[in-house]
């Protein structure tokens, strides 16, 4: 009977876990960047409308 290679299985499990963690971090950073851009755009719009109403 063949002996099972537990180290191979463990290494594959660690690699999958690492990839999943990196994907999660990438998703978080991407959504944080999009949120920051959205807030910046909203602030720009708010400032431009404030300037328009003030000068009118």
C-alpha positions in Angstrom: 0.0 0.0 0.0 1.3 3.5 -0.9 2.1 6.0 1.8 0.1 9.2 1.7 2.0 12.4 1.2 0.6 14.7 3.9 3.1 17.5 3.3 1.9 17.9 -0.3 -1.7 18.1 0.9 -0.7 20.6 3.6 1.3 22.7 1.1 -1.6 22.8 -1.3 -4.0 23.8 1.4 -1.6 26.6 2.5 -1.3 27.9 -1.1 -5.1 28.0 -1.5 -5.5 29.8 1.8 -2.8 32.4 0.8 -4.4 33.0 -2.6 -7.8 33.4 -1.0 -6.4 35.9 1.5 -4.7 37.9 -1.2 -7.9 38.0 -3.3 -9.8 39.3 -0.2 -7.2 42.0 0.5 -7.3 43.1 -3.2 -11.1 43.3 -3.1 -11.0 45.3 0.1 -8.4 47.7 -1.3 -10.2 48.1 -4.6 -13.5 48.8 -2.9 -11.8 51.3 -0.5 -10.2 53.1 -3.5 -13.6 53.3 -5.3 -15.2 54.6 -2.1 -12.5 57.3 -1.7 -12.9 58.3 -5.4 -16.7 58.5 -5.0 -16.4 60.7 -1.9 -13.9 62.9 -3.7 -16.3 63.3 -6.6 -19.2 64.1 -4.4 -17.1 66.7 -2.6 -16.2 68.3 -5.9 -19.8 68.4 -7.0 -20.9 69.9 -3.7 -18.1 72.5 -3.8 -19.0 73.5 -7.4 -22.7 73.9 -6.6 -21.8 75.9 -3.5 -19.7 78.2 -5.6 -22.4 78.6 -8.2 -25.1 79.5 -5.7 -22.8 81.9 -3.9 -21.8 83.8 -7.0 -25.3 83.9 -8.4 
